Amino acid sequence: MAKRNLYKLEFTSNTNKDCIQVIRTDNNYGVQGYVYKNGTIIKRYTPYAMPNYIIKECMSMFASE
């Protein structure tokens, strides 16, 4: 089940919007990784992996820009 409310997606820079920082908000897990406009995904080691639906949502944020 998708739990989108557990994740906060924000652009890392206001001027150059080519990277989205993915933050998991429950239990203070913090930054899960980064998704770049060119398709590069950098994942940090955390107890929970970054789900594919979050990556797809990041790509749709780039497309809507």
Secondary structure, 3 states (H helix, E strand, C coil): CCCHHHEEEEECCCCCCCEEEEEECHHHCEEEEEEECCCCEEECCCCCCCCHHHHHHHHHHHHHC
